[in-house]
Amino acid sequence: LEWLTDIVKEPNHKRWDTAIGGMYSRIQNHVFVNLLPAQDRMSIAVCSLRGLAELYKDSTTFDVEPLLFSNILEGIDALRLVAQKMQLVCIHEWQQFRAFSKWLRVQIEVGSAGPFSKSALETEEKEAMGIDYGLVLGYINDTMKQSGLASYVQKLPELRGVVDRVA
């Protein structure tokens, strides 16, 4: 509690809370607004091309095997599953973080009021009912150690040069 009261304090907690909340919001927004619709559009285009390949199967007008487009669709479907999993992980971690942040805010208020003071006990009693301690413990135990989103948003060491050149 002393560390929380001296180091974190309310202004720093608000900044930290806003930054983490914004991060989860942006990740979820990019997946929902950009990635999933792009995959839907790619699926439509590839399905149309597969239909043309089926239609012109025995001619030289459109000389591509329909199987090629089926394989591309399988890849798009796999990427869609990854994006949906990423979105679910993001939603769950964000929910855990909000519970943790609420708990941390209560701890800061208790530390500022002075442990075991009347004000601190009232704050704890009033706020403790709204805290989901299972989510708080899950965030501390799992997400703080290694976020499930890390594997989706970090550059892999073997791809660093490739991704940097493309970007």
N, C-alpha and C positions, 0 to 999 in steps of 0.2 A: 504493500500500500504506500509506503514511503516513496518508492521508486515511481509509482504511478503518479503520486501527487507532485513530486518534484520534477520529474523528467517529462512525462507525457503531458500533463495538465490539459485543461479543456481546449484551448486554442489548437494545440498540436494534435489532439485527438480528432478534432473536427477536420483538420487538414488531411490527416491520415485516412479517416473514415471516408471523406469525399474522394480521395485519390483511388482507394481500393474499390469503392462503389462504382466510380466512373469507369474503372478498368473492366469490371464485370459487365457493366452496361454496354460498353463499346464492343466487347467480344461477342456478347449475345446479339447485339444489333448487327454487327458485320456478318455473322452467320445467318441470321434470319432475313436481313434485308438484302444482302449481297450474294452470299454463297449458295443458299438453297434456291433462290429464284434463277441464278445463273445455271445451276444444274438442271433445273426444270426446262429452261430454254434449250440447253444442249441436248437434253433427252428428246425434245420435240423435233429439233433439227435432225438428229441422228435417226429417229424413227422415220422421218420423211425420206431421208436418204436410203434407209434400208428398204422402204416401200418401193422407191424407184429402182433399187438394185433387184428386187424381186420381180418388178414389172418388166425390166429389160434384161432379165437373166440370160437369155440366149442370144442377145444381140451385141453388136459392137458399139452401140450408142452410149451405153453406161456400163463399162466393163469393170465392175467391181463386185466381188462376192458379197452377198448379204450377210454371211457369217462375220465378216470384218466389222460391220456395223453392230451386230449382236454382241461381239466382244467389247466394243466401245461402250455399249449400253451397260454391260456388266460392270465395267470400270466406273462409270458414272453412278450406278446404283451403290457400289461399294463406297465411293466418296460421299454419297448422300447419307449412308449409315454412319460414317465417321462424323459428318457434320451434325447429324442429329444426336449422336452420343456426346459430342463436344458441347452442344447446347444443353443437354440434360446435366452434364457435369457442371457447367457454368451456373445453371439455375440452382443446383444443390449447394455448390460452394458459396454462392452469393447469399443463399438463405442461411447457411451456417455462419457466414461472416456477419450478417446483420444481427444474429443472436449474440455472437461474440462481442460485437461492437456495443450492443446494448448492455451486456454484462460488464464490459470494461468501463463504460460511462458510469454505471452504478458504483463500480469500485473506485473510480476517481472521485465521485461525489462523496462517498463514505470516507475516503482518505483525506479529502479536503475538509470535511466536517470534523474529523478526528474520530478514530475508531472508538466504538462503544459510547459515543456521545448520544444525546437524545435525538439530535438531528440525523445522525448517521443511522441509528436504529430505525427511525421513521422512514428514511429513504430506502433502506434495505427491505423493510416490511412492505412498503408501497410498491416498489419496483420488482421485487423478487417473484411476484406472482406472474408477471408477464415475460419472464425469461425461460426459454426452453433450454434447460441445462444439457439435454442430450445433444442438441445442435452445437452448443458451446464446447462440450467435451470432444465432439467429433471434429470440430474445427481445430482445436488445440492439438488433438492426438494425431489427426491425419493430414488435414489441409495445410497447417502451418509447417509441417515437416516436408511434405511433398505434394504440391497441388496436382490434381488429376489433369488440369489444363496444361501443365508444363510440357507434356509430350506433344501437345498440339501447337503451342505458340513459340517454342524455342527452336532455333536453328540447329539441325544435327551437325556435328563436327565434320562428318564426311561430305556434307552438302554446302558448307560455308562458302567455298570459292565459287561453286556453281550458282548458288542463289544470289551472291553478291554481284556476279557478272550479269545475271539476268535483270536484277533490279536497277 
